[in-house]
């Protein structure tokens, strides 16, 4: 079930939200668990069995880990990790590994007969696997008590607003809130107008980003990335920039809808984006982009590897491992590995050249002009991030190579853009570029309003900005059965 579908907007969300507040507190978990099952089974019903397996393994593991000490405790955590990673590896990586091995073996002149199983990836598998794993790890570290109520633990793993594309929650936040709602503590009444309106505003902003910006950008991006050999440098550069906007609006739009839906019911999910394209370096970008994933890797992979508390070569190794794994987490293809490797390389190179860049900054007199220095750093960071998106979006390594080659080798020509204009639906390119320019101006303002970092005007003046979003959706929304990009992960 898609957030931007009629079923969700007009049936599922109002019905589930109403039932949640109508039933007694002690049954609220059951309403949400049933709704989450309905939501997940709307995609491929049978795959809920995989989710049930993950939930069952980690529910038992959490209780047994809490009851034991020493070596047995560690073995139980290892069993939980192996079980979860095995499911993820089979469904997400079997075909990728099988194809990679086949290419290598056949390249050496040998026969390779293991067939492609044609496995379809269960939606949201990477997300709910990591969320479930965070529970057993936190119980092992004694940061979280084991949950003995199976239904409530199941709801923690499959809470519908963030089930298929995050944010990847931690038990200390979401699980404790679910328990509070069941006990009738800490969750305000349905008549709390301020909270309900704030949640609906956030959902509206998410829908605007998805149907007005992301889905329009997708039309232009798909035209070029599906035929990379037909276009020159200017069109490829434009499409890559638009993809950077598309993926941000698509993913952060989903997140805003998820956070808003949860907020209406009184749940506060973690912030997943903080205007990432305003970052002055790659490290800052990852503190603003997909925060729940980057913090997950930081806490459960980077720090256990030693983080930056090791000799320098090992620090660089730790960074590269984290980002290569992050690339694989996003997708079972070498394009994602390269994308992750690029970000890891950016960070390593930034550390290596930090003294040289500091000296260069001083020679240019930028240290005395901090605003200009930051603006230049933001510009450079956006270029690096946008270049890496080529590999993330490309349909294959061959296509990525074609795109990069044509980006730097074909002459800059306005005729290239005129051809693109002809290939797209009428006025699509013009309207998309204008809307993206408008979005770049209003995004920081709306983001601050949604997060409560800037007060909204009162009365009609406070309603007007969101009424304009409704008008924008009705006039410029690109409607259709378009999924969210991160659903595939």
N, C-alpha and C positions, 0 to 999 in steps of 0.2 A: 504494500500500500504506500503510495507516494504522498508526501506532504502536500504537493501541489495538485492533488486529484480531488474530484468532486466527492468521492467516497469519504476521504479524510475530512475535508472542510465542512461538509454539510451533514454527515452522518456520524462518523466515528468520533471526532473530537468533541462536538457538543454533547453527544450521548454519553460518552465515557466520563467527561468532566461533570455532567449533571449527576450521574449515578454515584460518582466518587463522593460528592458532597451530601447526597441524599441518604446513603446507607450509614449505619452506625460506624464509629471509628474502628471498632475491632474487625470489621469486614472490609475495610478500605483496601487492604492488601490484596484481597481476593478479586475485587473489581479490577484493580490495575493489572494483576497477573493474568486474569482472563482476557482483558483488553490487549495486553502485550502478546499473548498467544494468537489472538485474532489478527493483530497487526502483522506479526511475523509470518503466519501461515498464509497471508494474502499473497505472498511471493511464491514460494515453493513449499507446500504444506509438509512434505515428508522430511524436510531438513530440520524441522523442529526436534526430531529425534537426536540429531547431532548436538543441538543446544541442550537437550535434556541430559545427554551423556556427560557433557562438560559440567553442567550444574551438579549432577549426581556425584561425579568424581571429586569436585572441589568442596562440596558440602561435607562429605565424609572425611576428606583429607583435612579440612579445617578443624573439625572436632577432634580427630586423632592427633593432629599436631599439637593442639592445646593440651591434650592429656599426657603427652609424652615429653621426655627431655633427652638431651644429648644426641647420640648418633641416630637413634630411631626417629627422632624429630626431623633430622636432616634427610633421612631416607624417605620419609613421608612427603616432605616438600619436593624432593627429587621426583618421586612417583607422580605427583600432581603436575609438575612441569613437563615431564616426559609425556604423560597422557595428553595434555593440552597441545603441546608442540607437535606430537605425532598426528593428531587430528588435523591441525593446521597444515602440516607438511604434506599429508596425503592429499587433501582436497585442493590445496592451493599450489603446491609445488611439484606434484608427481609428474604432470605432463611436461612442465618446464625442465625438470631434471632428466626425464626420459628422452626428450628431444635433444637436449644438450649432449647427453651421453651418446645418442644415436649418431649425431653429427661427428663427434670425436672418433667413435669407433669406425664408422664408415669412411672417414677421412684417412684412417690408417689401412684401409683396404679389407676390413673384416666385415662379416655379416652381423647384423644386429636385428633380432626378431621380436623384441618386447613391444607389444602393440600400444598405441595410444588409447587410453581407456575412455577418453572423451568426458572426463569428469567436469561437472558444472560446479563452480564455486558457490557454496552457500552464502547468501547475502549477509554482510556484516561479520563474517567469521573472524577476521583479524581483530575487530573491535571488541566483540564480546569475549574472545579468548584472552586478550590482554586484561580486560576488566576482571574476569574471573581469576586470572593468575595473580592480580594485585591483591586479591583477598587472601589467598593462601600465603603469599609472601609476607603480608602485614601480620597475619596470625603467627607465622613462624618468628617474625621479629618482635613479637609481643607488643605490637603497636595497636592491635585490634583483637577483641574477644571473638571467639568462634560463635557463629550464628547457629542456634539449635532449632530454630523454626524453619523447616525446609521451604515453605511457601514464601516466606520473607526473603530468604537467601535467593531463591529462584527469581523473585521480583528484582532484587538488586542486580542480577546478571542481565535480565531482559526487560528492564524498565523501558516502555515503548518509546518515549521521546528521544532517547539516545541509544537505542538498541543497535541500529544498523550502521550508524556513522558518527557515533560519539556525541559529546565528549567522552573519553575513556575515564570513567569515574573511579574514585578510590572508596573503600568501605567506610573510612572515617568521615566521609561527607555523605554519600548517598544512602548507604545502609543504615546509618544512624538516623537520617531523616525519615526513612521508611518506618523504622521502629517508632519514632516519635509520632508519626501520623496515625499509626495503628493504636497507640496508647492515648491519642488525643492530646498530646503535649507538643507545643511549639508550632502547630499548624493553625493559622488563623481561619476564621469562618469564611464561607462563600460570599458573604456580604461585605467583605473587605474590598471596597471599590477600587482603592488605590492600587492594590496588588494585581487585581484582575485586569484593570485597564493597562497597567504597565506591561503585563504579560502579553496582552493582545497587541499593544504597540510594537513590542519586540517581534512578534510573529509577523505583523504587517511589514516591518522593515525587512525581515528575512524573505518574505514573498516578493517584495519589490526587487531585491537584489537578484533573486532567482529568475523571475519571469521577465523582468524588464531589462536587466543587464546581462546576466550569465547566458540565458537562452538565446538572446540576440547575438551576443559575441560568438556563441557556438556555431551559428550559421556561417559566419565569415571564416572562422578558424577551420571548420570541417572542410569547407570548399578548397582551401589551400593545402591543408595537411593530408587530405585524401588524394591530392594530385600534386605532390611537391615538385615534380619535374616540369609542370606547366607554368610556373610563376617565377618571377625574379626577386631580387634582393628586397625591393621596397615592399612588395606584397607579403613576403615571408616575415620581414621585420614587423610589419603591421599586425599580421596574424599572430605572431608570437607575443607581442605586447598585449593584444586582445585576449589571448589565452591566459596570460598572467592575471588579467582582470576577471576573465570568466571563472577560473578555478577558485579565485578568492571569493567572488560573489556567490558562486554555486555552493562552496563548502561552508563559508561563514553564513550564507543565507540559510542553509539547512540548520546550522548550529543555532542561529537566532530563533528559528521556528521551534526547535527542540527546547531551548532554554525558556522561550516564551510560554510554550504549552505546559512545561513543568512549573513555571512561575505562577500561572493561573491557579494551579492546584496547591501552591504553597511550597513547592520544592525549589531549592536554589542549586542549580548545577554549576560546575566550574566554567569560568570564562575560557574560551578556546582561541580567540583572536583579539589582538589589540593593534589595529591599523598597521599591519606588518610592513607595508611598502613605505612607511615613514622611518624605517630602520636605517641607522648610520653604518652598520656593519653586519656581517653574516651571523655572528653570535647574537646580536640584538634581534635580527630577523627571526631566529629560532626561539627567542624568548617571547615573540609576539605571534608566531604562526603555529597553528595546531599545538597549542600549549599543552594539552592533556597528553599528547603522544611524546613530545620532546621531553616533558618532565618525567614521563614513564621510563623512557630510555635513560634519562639522567639518573633516576633513583634506582633502577633495577638492572642496568647494564653498565653504564659509564662509571658510576661511583664504585660498584663492586670490582670493576677492572682496575681500579686505582685512580681514576679521574686524572687530575693534574698534579696529584701528590706523588708523582713518580719521576724518574729521570726523563729527560726531554723526548728521547726517541720513543719511549713507552707512552708518553702522553700523546704523541702524534699517532701512534698505533691505536690507542684507545679511541681517539676521535674518528679515525678511518673505519674501525670496526663498527662503531655505533652508526655511522652514516651509511655504510654499505648494508648493514642489517636493516636500517630504516628504509633504504631503497627497496630491498627485498620484501619488507613488510607491505610496501605499497603495491607491489605487483610482481608476478612471476615472469619477469622478462629482463633481458640484459639492459634494455633501455632504462629501467628503473634503477638497476645497479649502477649504471653510469651516472644517472642523476644524483643518487646518493653519494657516489664517489666524488663528484664535482663539488658538492657542498662540503664534504670532509676535506677535500684538497684546498678549498677556499679558506677554511679555518686554519689549517696547518700553515699555509703560505702567509696568512695574516700574522701568525705568531712569529714565523721566521723573518719576515720583513718589517716587523713593527719598529725596530730601531731606525731602519733606513727611512721608513715613511714618516717617523717623528722628525727626523733631520730635514727631510724634504719639505714637510709642513712648515718648519721654522724658517727655511730659506725663502719660502713663498710669502711669509708673513701672515700665515693663516691662524697662528696661535692667538694673535691679537684680534682676530675677527671670527669668533666662535660660530656665529650664525652662518656665515659663508662657508666655513669649514664643514659644518654639519650638512649644509645643503649639498655640497660637493660629494661628501661621503654617502649621503642618501642616494644621490644620482648614480654613483658607481655601484652601490649595493644593488639597486634596482636592475641595472644592466646585467650584473653577474647572475642574479636570481632569474631574470627573464631568459638569459641564454640557457641556463640549465633546464628551464621548462621545455625547451625544444625536445630533449630526450624523454621527458615525462610524457609529452603529448604524442610524439611520433608513433606511428603504427608499427614500426619495426626499426631495427638498427640500420638497415639499408635506407629507409626513408629518412631517418635522422641524419645519416651521412649526406644524403642528397640535399636536405634542407640547409645544413651547415655549409656545404660546398657552394650552393647557389646563393646563400646569404652573403658570402664573402667574395664570390667570383663573378657574379653577373652584374652588369652596369646598372646604376640607379637610373630608372626611367619612369616618367609619369605615364607612359604608355602601358606599363605593367599594371598600374592602378586602374587605368581606364578599362583594361581587359577584365580585371577583377570586378569592376563595377558592372560590366555587361553580364558577367557570369552569375551574378547574384540577383535575387528578387529585386524588383524596382525599389529604389531609395533605401534598401537595406543597409548598405555601407554608410551612407551619409547619416542616417538616423542613428545607427549604432555608434559611430564616432562621436556624434554630438551628445548622446546619452552618457557615454563613458566619460566625456569631458565634464559633464554636469555632475556625474557621480563622484568624480575625483574631488570636486569642490565640497559636496554636501556630506560625504562619508564621515570625515572626522567629527562634524557637528552632530549628526544623527547617532554616531557611535557613542559620543559623550553623553547625549541625552538618554540613550538606552541604558547605559551602564550607571547612570546617576552621577556622573562626574561633572555634569553641567546642568544647572536647574532649567527646567522647561518654563517658558512663559506661562502665566496663569490665564484661565478663561479661554476665550475664543482664540487668542493668539497662540495658546498651547495646543489647541486642536488643529489649527491650520496646517502646520507642517505634515501631520499624518493624514489629513484630508487630501493634501496634495499627492501623497503616496498612492492613495486610492485612485485618484484621477490618473496618475501616471500609469498604474497597473491597467486600468480600463482602456487608456488610449494607446499605450505602447507595449503592453504585455504580449509576449510571444508564447501563446498557449499551445499546449500539446502534451502528449504522454511522454514527457522528457524526464528521465531519471536524474538523480544527483550523481556527480562524478565519483564521489567517494563510496557510493553503494557497492562498487565493484571490488572494493578492498576488504 
